[in-house]
Amino acid sequence: MSIHILKCLQCGTYTIKDKCPKCSSIPVQPIPAKYSPEDQYGKYRRETKKQQMVEKGWL
């Protein structure tokens, strides 16, 4: 049994068990992407975030 919190990709449930209690699939660790100063997609991510803020009326 794992001591980390795991997330089921099928139903989105968080658990610490080896199998999801809802759908019995195998959960994985929800690890964020590594930070890199040479981020290849940073420009696109910032443009998308700005566009979403404009659509919501925050900018």
N, C-alpha and C positions, 0 to 999 in steps of 0.2 A: 504494500500500500504506500502511496506517495504522501509526503508531508506538505506538498504544495497544492494550491488551489488549481484545479483543472477546469477547462471549459469544453462542453460538448459542442461540436460543430454542427450537429444535426438539429438540436432543439435550443441551443444557447444556454443551457443550464450549467451553473457552476457547481462543482462537487469536489470532494477529496478522495472519492472512491475510484477504483480502477475501471468501473463501468458506470455509465450514466443511469441513475435510478429511474428516469422517465422512459428513455428509448433504448437502453441497453447497448448503445454504441460506445466506442472507446474515446474518452475525452483527451484533449491535448493541453499543454501549458500555453496560456495566452501571453506570449512574449512579444513586447514591442520591437519594432525594427531598430537596428543599430543606428546610432548617430554618426554621420560622416560630414566633415567640413566640406568635402567635395560632393555635395548632394546633387545628383544629376537631375532629379525631378523637383527640386525645391521651387524653382520658378513656376512650374505648372501648379503645384500645390498652393502656393501663395496667390496665384491668379484665381484659382477656383474658390479659395476661401474669401477673397475680396468680392468676387461675383456673388457668392452666397450672401454676404453681408449687405451688398447693394440691394439684392432681391428682397431681403427682410426689412430694408429701410433703415439699417443701422449706419450706413454711410451716405 
